Amino acid sequence: MTEDKFWYVYHPHGNAPKFRHLTYTSAREEAHRLARENPGCEFLVLEAVYAAIRCDVQGRVLRPVDDGIPF
């Protein structure tokens, strides 16, 4: 699965971020807004750079399919 770039605004002592900012500028502005509303709290702008996924289902061919094409 490919995705465009996105950023999260994260507070180390808060809940997990859920909103994906589509630009760095949007995330930075949100971090500033949250910092103004929460004096003394730090808000980090994080860019997603890697994703991992567990795949438990694997398929295999049991027999070739005859599609009628002779090659």
C-alpha positions in Angstrom: 0.0 0.0 0.0 1.5 3.3 -1.0 0.5 6.6 0.6 1.4 10.2 0.1 3.4 11.9 2.8 1.6 12.9 6.0 2.5 14.2 9.4 1.1 13.8 12.9 1.2 16.2 15.8 2.2 14.3 18.9 2.1 15.2 22.6 4.4 12.8 24.5 2.0 12.7 27.5 -1.2 12.8 25.5 -3.3 10.4 23.5 -2.1 8.8 20.2 -2.5 11.2 17.3 -5.3 10.4 14.8 -5.4 13.2 12.4 -3.2 13.0 9.3 -1.9 16.4 8.1 -1.3 16.4 4.4 1.4 19.1 4.6 4.2 19.9 7.0 2.9 23.5 7.3 -0.5 22.3 8.4 1.0 20.1 11.1 3.4 22.8 12.3 0.5 25.3 12.6 -1.5 22.8 14.6 1.5 22.2 16.9 1.7 26.0 17.4 -2.0 26.2 18.1 -1.9 23.4 20.6 1.2 24.9 22.3 -0.6 28.2 22.8 -3.6 26.5 24.3 -1.4 24.3 26.6 1.4 26.4 28.1 4.5 24.3 29.1 3.5 21.3 26.9 5.6 20.3 24.0 4.0 19.2 20.7 6.1 17.3 18.1 5.5 17.2 14.4 6.2 13.6 13.2 6.6 12.6 9.5 5.6 9.0 8.6 8.6 7.5 6.9 8.1 3.8 7.2 5.2 1.3 7.6 5.2 -2.3 8.5 2.3 -4.7 8.2 1.9 -8.4 9.2 0.6 -10.7 6.5 -0.7 -14.0 7.8 -2.6 -15.1 4.7 -0.6 -16.7 1.9 -2.0 -18.3 -1.2 -0.5 -21.0 -3.5 -1.5 -22.4 -6.9 -3.0 -25.9 -6.6 -3.3 -26.5 -10.3 -2.8 -24.4 -13.4 -5.9 -22.7 -14.9 -6.6 -23.6 -18.5 -7.5 -20.3 -20.1 -7.7 -21.6 -23.6 -4.6 -19.7 -24.8 -2.2 -22.2 -26.4 1.0 -20.5 -25.2 
